[in-house]
Amino acid sequence: MLFICGSDEHGVPITLRARKEGITSQDVVDRYHKIIGDSFKELGISFDIYSRTSNATHKELSQAFFKNLYDKGAFKEIRSEQYFDEQAGQFLADRYIVGTCPSCKNDGAYGDQCEKCGSTLSPTELLNPKSALSGTVPVMKETVNWYLPLDELQETFLNGWLGGKSHWKSNVYGQCKSWLNEGLRPRAMTRDLEWGVPVPLEGADGKVLYVWFEAPIGYISATKELRPDDWEQWWTGDSRLVHFIGKDNIVFHCIIFPAMLHLRGDGYVLPEQVPANEFLNLEGQKISTSRNWAVWLNEYLVEMPNRKDELRYVLTSIAPETKDSEFTWKDYQTRVNSELVGILGNFANRVLVLMQKYYEGVMPAVGAVREPYTLFDRSVSGEHPMVAEYVRPVVDLLNNYQFRDAQFKMMELARLGNKYLAEHEPWKLVKTDAEATAMVLSEAVQVLYNLALLMEPFMPEASSRLLSQLGVAVTADDKQSFWLSGAQVGKWFELAEGHTLGAAGLLFQKLEDDVIEAQIAKLQATAAESAAEAAKSAGAATGSVVAEVESKQAEAKAEVTYDDFAKLDLRVATVTACEKVEKADKLLKLTLAVGEEVRTVVSGIALHFQPEEVVGKQVLLLANLAPRKMRGIESQGMILMAEDADGKLVFMSPSSIVAPGSSVS
């Protein structure tokens, strides 16, 4: 078995991050690849390889895969009109376009998806689209790309292949069937971008492979990187391919990637299972990395030291395996304190402390089996009753990718142990029946031993600590033997008489309120900062202009006629550049786009705004104001602004983005 993962390092979000930070896209992915890889290791997630899609092996293999399909005539070359940012001078990928979602009217939807309602979109479906690069309204311009004819593949391959996948999880199979019922359409497998794997065709300069074409190939390239001599055997031999993904990636792993593998031929194995999860929300909202509404793993590992297994346990407990679920810090605290500390940890500590107290940590001799002190009926032949009740169900659930239920079943064994101790009270029984006490505590130790082994997939560090407290050194072969025995033979592992236990200790520590409150406060604070930054960026990205108006909340002015008002030529303008005027503390020089015309306006707002705050804003311009020179610069109009009683200035802007030069009436 190979367990493969990697950093998906191409795509528009990375380029947006690089632009925001003023660094290269490679700088961005280098930083996050290390952070993510290190965090996985520290959390106890061990891959055979954690690769990345910006390396040379992946580039070479992805290009070869594309060229193979191209030479077979698998693609359709389609000319189409796509959004183009004239100011930035480039075509706009889906994530470079923002606008209003046609379904839920969210104003922050992307060209491929609305994060608020989850709708999958195309850029042309957005209402009021604008460029995320310049804030200008994009235009349509012709380009050529290579499309995968999913409509044809639906008839010739996908309908039949997916029709045999009714045993998949209902949420996965249901989403696939929904896509098929709606009817698939050709989808571009190339993009007009600079960052990514270049399209390996002559005349395709400035085009890269669509990230969801080349990203799944990363599984293959990672295998080649790990096993350079026999990687093809893993993908074209007698193998089983299982994808562990999230809900939003179902279409790529269940439709697009299988279609690619089918077209490639050469015996490439297709996905056998795709156990995808639904969405995990956070404190009542969707997790959003762009809004900083998230718990960052690398920060958690620093701020919550020695609590790796607690996070693993809680996330497994609430895993959105069939429907969306939610993480809250209060629920995290409750589960840690009541379940891990109160049930599992309490059971382990009580048993081991009593064993040290009464038997100096050495497993006692147990006499004849006596009712009611035995934990199970030892006269039953065949499969061990404890295996049938606890071990085998955990194994079966894990094999069926029901990790949440498997962990719950594991915890049932801890609950059984607590109940067993509470019923027989060995701390009282020892005063009247030494033989019964030895049996009760011995049985409890055996529960702990098997519980420690069952814990390992869910909480590896706690499992290791408990095995150490039991004085057991378990090798990888021992663990494999346990799981195979549990699934096939039915063995209940037991420590022998005379075995020396280790020292008792607390498996888990209680979480205090102040720790949780600090995490909640941090989440809210970082989200607020991110929202403020986004609002500021949105102002710049929508394209605003700066000009000058000296209007105050003062007395009403003399009445005017409509003819007087009609003389004013008010237009929407976008600020494309802004700088301070030398030797003038109050003046900013603004460059405005007014339709196809470029104007310069000098505005006395330097005490209220920094130049970078102004660029990108859309403002109202009094366009037919007679020009006048200020500090040697001809000012060609005036911008309208409002001023409150405290002297704060606010730009007068349209409520939604309009084309620069639009008239106001």
SVG drawing of the C-alpha trace seen along z (x, -y; Angstrom):
<svg xmlns="http://www.w3.org/2000/svg" viewBox="-36 -81 50 105">
<polyline fill="none" stroke="black" stroke-width="0.4" points="0.0,0.0 1.2,-3.5 -0.3,-6.6 0.3,-9.6 -0.4,-13.3 1.1,-16.6 0.7,-20.3 -1.5,-21.4 0.7,-24.5 -0.9,-25.9 -4.1,-27.9 -5.3,-31.5 -5.5,-31.8 -1.7,-31.4 -1.2,-34.2 -3.5,-36.4 -1.6,-35.8 1.7,-36.5 0.3,-39.8 -1.0,-40.8 2.4,-40.1 4.5,-41.4 6.4,-38.2 6.6,-35.4 4.1,-32.5 7.0,-30.2 7.9,-32.0 4.3,-31.5 4.2,-27.7 7.6,-27.1 6.5,-28.7 3.2,-26.9 4.5,-23.5 6.9,-23.4 4.3,-24.7 1.7,-22.1 4.2,-19.2 5.6,-19.9 2.2,-20.3 1.0,-17.0 4.1,-15.3 3.6,-16.9 0.0,-15.9 1.0,-12.2 -0.1,-12.0 2.6,-10.0 2.5,-9.7 4.8,-7.5 5.5,-10.7 4.3,-14.3 5.1,-15.7 4.3,-18.9 3.1,-19.9 5.7,-22.6 8.5,-20.1 10.2,-19.0 8.9,-15.4 5.3,-16.6 5.8,-19.1 7.3,-16.5 4.7,-13.8 1.7,-16.2 2.9,-17.5 3.5,-14.0 0.0,-13.0 -1.6,-16.0 0.5,-15.4 -0.6,-11.7 -4.3,-12.7 -3.7,-15.4 -2.0,-13.1 -5.0,-10.7 -7.3,-13.5 -9.0,-13.5 -9.3,-17.3 -11.4,-19.8 -9.7,-23.0 -12.4,-25.7 -12.3,-29.4 -14.4,-31.3 -14.7,-34.7 -13.5,-35.1 -13.2,-38.0 -10.1,-40.1 -8.8,-42.9 -7.7,-45.7 -5.9,-47.6 -4.0,-44.5 -3.5,-43.3 -4.5,-39.7 -7.3,-37.1 -9.0,-36.5 -9.1,-33.0 -12.3,-32.1 -10.8,-33.3 -9.7,-36.6 -13.4,-37.6 -15.7,-38.6 -19.3,-39.6 -22.8,-38.9 -23.9,-35.3 -27.1,-34.8 -28.5,-32.4 -28.0,-34.0 -27.0,-37.5 -23.7,-37.4 -21.6,-40.2 -18.3,-38.4 -18.8,-35.4 -16.0,-34.1 -16.1,-33.2 -16.1,-29.5 -18.0,-29.2 -20.0,-31.1 -18.5,-30.4 -21.7,-31.6 -24.2,-29.2 -21.9,-26.7 -23.2,-27.2 -20.8,-26.1 -20.6,-29.0 -19.1,-30.1 -17.7,-33.6 -20.4,-34.7 -23.1,-33.8 -21.9,-36.4 -23.9,-39.6 -21.8,-42.8 -18.5,-41.0 -15.3,-42.9 -11.6,-42.1 -10.0,-41.1 -6.7,-42.6 -7.7,-46.1 -11.3,-46.5 -12.3,-47.4 -15.2,-45.9 -13.7,-43.2 -14.4,-42.9 -14.9,-39.8 -12.0,-38.8 -11.4,-35.8 -9.0,-33.1 -8.4,-29.4 -8.2,-26.6 -8.3,-22.8 -11.5,-21.2 -12.2,-17.7 -15.5,-16.6 -17.2,-15.5 -20.6,-15.5 -19.4,-12.8 -17.6,-10.9 -20.8,-10.8 -22.4,-8.7 -19.5,-6.5 -18.0,-5.9 -19.1,-7.9 -22.8,-6.9 -21.9,-3.2 -18.9,-3.4 -20.5,-5.6 -23.7,-3.5 -21.8,-0.7 -20.8,-2.9 -24.1,-2.8 -22.1,-1.2 -20.2,-4.5 -21.2,-6.9 -24.6,-8.3 -23.4,-11.9 -20.6,-11.1 -22.8,-9.0 -25.6,-11.4 -23.5,-14.4 -22.1,-12.4 -25.6,-11.4 -26.8,-15.0 -24.0,-16.1 -24.9,-13.4 -28.6,-14.1 -27.9,-17.8 -25.8,-16.8 -22.1,-17.3 -20.5,-19.9 -17.0,-20.2 -14.6,-21.7 -11.4,-23.6 -8.3,-21.7 -6.0,-24.8 -6.0,-28.3 -4.6,-31.7 -2.3,-32.1 1.4,-32.5 1.6,-30.4 1.3,-26.6 2.4,-23.8 3.0,-25.2 0.8,-23.7 3.3,-21.6 2.1,-22.7 3.6,-25.0 1.8,-28.4 0.5,-27.9 2.6,-30.6 1.0,-32.1 -1.2,-29.1 -1.0,-26.5 -2.7,-23.2 -6.0,-23.6 -5.1,-23.0 -7.7,-20.3 -6.2,-18.5 -2.7,-18.4 -3.3,-18.3 -4.7,-14.7 -1.8,-13.6 0.2,-14.7 -0.8,-11.3 1.0,-9.6 4.0,-11.9 4.4,-11.5 4.4,-7.7 7.1,-8.1 9.1,-10.3 8.8,-7.7 9.1,-4.6 11.1,-5.6 11.7,-2.0 8.2,-0.5 5.8,-3.4 3.9,-2.3 3.1,1.1 1.2,-0.7 -1.0,-2.6 -1.4,0.0 -1.2,3.3 -3.5,5.0 -4.0,2.0 -6.9,0.4 -7.2,-3.4 -8.9,-5.2 -9.3,-9.0 -9.8,-10.7 -11.1,-14.2 -13.6,-16.9 -17.0,-17.6 -15.9,-20.4 -13.4,-18.0 -15.9,-15.2 -16.4,-16.2 -12.7,-16.3 -11.9,-12.9 -15.1,-11.1 -15.7,-12.5 -12.8,-14.5 -9.8,-12.4 -11.5,-9.0 -12.3,-10.4 -8.7,-11.3 -7.4,-7.9 -10.0,-6.2 -8.8,-8.2 -5.2,-7.5 -5.8,-3.8 -2.7,-1.7 -4.4,0.1 -4.5,-2.8 -6.5,-1.9 -9.7,-3.9 -10.9,-4.9 -12.4,-2.1 -13.7,-4.3 -14.0,-8.0 -15.0,-8.5 -15.4,-12.2 -16.6,-14.3 -19.1,-17.1 -18.2,-20.6 -16.9,-21.3 -18.1,-24.7 -16.5,-26.8 -18.5,-28.6 -21.6,-28.9 -19.9,-30.0 -18.2,-28.3 -14.5,-28.0 -12.8,-30.5 -9.1,-30.9 -9.5,-34.1 -11.5,-35.7 -9.2,-34.1 -12.2,-32.3 -10.2,-29.2 -8.2,-27.4 -4.7,-27.2 -3.1,-23.9 0.5,-25.2 -0.7,-27.9 -2.8,-25.3 0.2,-23.1 2.1,-26.0 -0.7,-27.5 -2.1,-24.2 1.0,-22.2 0.7,-18.4 -2.9,-18.4 -2.5,-16.8 -4.6,-13.7 -7.3,-15.9 -7.7,-17.7 -7.6,-14.4 -10.2,-12.9 -12.6,-15.9 -12.3,-16.2 -13.0,-12.5 -16.0,-12.8 -17.6,-15.5 -16.4,-14.4 -18.9,-15.5 -19.0,-12.0 -22.6,-12.3 -23.6,-15.9 -22.1,-19.2 -21.0,-19.5 -19.5,-22.2 -16.5,-22.8 -16.8,-25.1 -14.3,-25.7 -16.8,-25.1 -17.7,-21.7 -14.0,-20.9 -13.6,-21.7 -16.6,-19.6 -15.5,-16.6 -11.9,-16.8 -13.0,-17.2 -16.0,-14.9 -14.9,-12.1 -11.1,-12.0 -10.4,-13.1 -13.6,-12.0 -14.1,-8.6 -11.0,-7.2 -8.4,-9.0 -10.2,-8.4 -10.6,-4.7 -6.9,-4.2 -5.7,-6.2 -7.9,-4.4 -6.9,-1.0 -3.2,-1.6 -3.2,-3.5 -5.1,-0.6 -2.7,1.9 0.3,0.1 -1.5,-0.2 -2.5,3.4 -0.1,5.4 2.9,3.1 2.3,3.0 2.6,6.7 -0.2,8.7 -1.7,10.9 -2.6,14.6 -6.3,15.1 -8.0,18.1 -11.0,19.9 -13.5,17.8 -16.2,16.5 -19.5,14.9 -20.4,12.0 -16.8,10.7 -15.9,11.9 -16.2,9.3 -17.3,11.8 -18.4,15.5 -15.1,17.4 -16.9,20.7 -17.9,19.4 -16.0,21.2 -15.1,19.7 -14.6,16.0 -13.7,14.3 -16.8,12.4 -14.9,9.2 -13.6,9.3 -17.1,9.8 -18.4,7.0 -15.7,4.4 -12.6,5.2 -14.2,6.5 -16.8,3.7 -14.0,1.1 -12.1,2.9 -15.1,3.3 -16.1,-0.3 -12.6,-1.5 -12.6,0.8 -15.9,-0.9 -14.4,-4.4 -16.8,-5.1 -14.1,-6.6 -16.4,-8.6 -18.4,-5.5 -15.3,-3.4 -13.9,-5.9 -17.3,-5.9 -17.2,-2.1 -13.6,-2.3 -14.9,-4.7 -17.6,-2.2 -14.9,0.1 -13.7,-2.7 -17.2,-3.2 -17.6,0.5 -14.4,0.4 -15.7,-2.5 -19.0,-0.7 -17.2,2.5 -15.1,0.7 -18.1,-1.2 -20.2,2.0 -17.5,4.0 -15.7,1.2 -12.4,3.0 -11.3,0.4 -14.0,1.8 -13.9,5.4 -10.3,5.7 -11.3,5.6 -13.5,8.7 -12.5,10.7 -8.9,10.6 -9.4,13.2 -12.3,11.3 -10.4,8.1 -7.5,9.7 -10.0,10.8 -11.7,7.5 -8.4,5.5 -6.9,8.1 -9.9,7.9 -9.7,4.1 -6.0,4.2 -6.8,6.4 -9.5,3.9 -6.9,1.2 -4.4,3.2 -6.8,3.8 -8.2,0.3 -4.6,-1.1 -4.3,0.9 -7.7,-0.2 -6.8,-3.9 -3.8,-3.9 -5.4,-5.0 -7.3,-7.8 -4.9,-9.0 -1.4,-7.6 0.4,-9.5 -2.1,-8.7 -2.0,-5.1 1.8,-5.0 1.6,-6.6 -1.0,-4.1 1.0,-1.2 4.1,-2.5 2.1,-2.8 1.1,0.8 4.8,1.8 4.2,3.0 6.5,2.3 4.5,2.8 6.2,3.1 4.7,2.3 4.4,6.1 2.6,6.4 0.1,3.7 -0.5,5.4 -0.9,8.7 -3.6,7.2 -5.6,5.7 -5.4,8.8 -6.2,11.0 -9.1,8.8 -10.5,9.0 -9.8,12.6 -8.9,14.8 -10.6,13.2 -7.9,12.8 -8.3,10.8 -4.8,9.8 -4.0,10.3 -1.1,9.6 0.2,12.6 0.4,13.2 3.6,11.7 3.9,9.0 5.2,5.7 3.2,2.6 4.8,-0.8 4.1,-3.9 0.6,-5.4 0.1,-8.9 -2.6,-11.1 -3.4,-10.5 -5.1,-13.8 -5.3,-17.2 -8.4,-19.1 -9.0,-22.2 -9.7,-25.4 -12.1,-28.1 -9.4,-30.8 -7.6,-28.7 -10.8,-28.3 -11.8,-31.9 -8.4,-33.0 -8.9,-30.9 -12.4,-32.3 -11.1,-35.9 -8.2,-35.2 -10.6,-33.8 -12.9,-36.8 -10.0,-39.3 -8.2,-37.8 -11.5,-37.6 -12.3,-41.2 -8.8,-42.3 -9.3,-40.2 -12.7,-41.7 -11.3,-45.3 -8.5,-44.5 -10.9,-42.9 -13.1,-45.9 -10.2,-48.1 -9.0,-45.9 -12.5,-45.7 -12.6,-49.5 -9.3,-49.5 -10.3,-46.6 -13.7,-48.1 -11.9,-50.9 -12.4,-54.3 -11.3,-57.8 -10.2,-60.6 -11.1,-64.2 -12.0,-67.1 -15.2,-68.5 -15.4,-70.9 -18.9,-70.1 -19.9,-70.1 -22.9,-69.4 -23.7,-73.0 -26.6,-75.3 -28.8,-74.7 -27.8,-76.7 -29.9,-78.9 -32.5,-77.1 -31.5,-76.3 -33.6,-75.4 -33.4,-72.1 -31.7,-74.0 -28.9,-75.0 -28.5,-71.3 -28.6,-70.1 -25.5,-72.2 -23.4,-69.8 -21.7,-66.9 -21.4,-64.2 -19.6,-61.0 -18.2,-57.9 -14.5,-57.7 -11.9,-55.2 -8.7,-56.1 -5.8,-54.4 -2.9,-56.1 -2.4,-58.5 0.6,-60.4 1.4,-63.2 2.0,-66.6 5.5,-67.9 5.6,-70.6 1.9,-70.4 0.8,-68.6 -2.9,-68.6 -2.9,-67.7 -3.0,-64.4 -2.6,-64.1 -5.1,-61.6 -5.1,-60.0 -8.6,-59.0 -10.1,-56.8 -13.2,-58.4 -14.3,-56.1 -11.5,-56.2 -10.3,-59.5 -7.6,-60.0 -7.8,-63.0 -5.7,-64.5 -7.4,-65.9 -5.7,-67.6 -7.6,-67.0 -7.1,-68.4 -7.6,-65.1 -4.0,-64.1 -4.7,-64.5 -7.5,-62.0 -6.1,-59.3 -2.8,-57.7 -2.3,-57.4 -2.5,-53.6 -5.9,-53.8 -7.3,-55.7 -6.1,-53.6 -8.9,-51.5 -11.8,-53.4 -14.8,-54.5 -15.9,-58.0 -18.2,-60.7 -16.4,-63.3 -17.7,-66.8 -16.3,-66.6 -17.2,-70.0 -15.6,-72.1 -13.3,-74.7 -9.7,-73.5 -7.4,-75.3 -3.7,-75.0 -2.7,-74.0 1.0,-73.8 1.7,-73.9 -0.6,-70.9 -3.7,-71.4 -6.7,-69.9 -9.3,-68.8 -12.4,-68.4 -13.5,-67.7 -14.6,-64.6 -17.6,-64.6 -17.2,-63.7 -19.3,-63.8 -18.0,-65.3 -19.7,-64.5 -19.8,-66.7 -16.5,-65.4 -14.8,-66.3 -14.4,-62.8 -14.4,-62.5 -16.2,-59.7 -16.0,-59.1 -19.3,-59.4 -19.3,-56.2 -21.9,-54.1 -23.4,-51.2 -22.1,-48.7 -19.4,-48.8 -20.2,-50.6 -18.2,-51.3 -15.9,-54.3 -17.3,-57.4 -20.9,-56.5 -23.0,-59.6 -24.9,-60.4 -28.4,-61.9"/>
</svg>
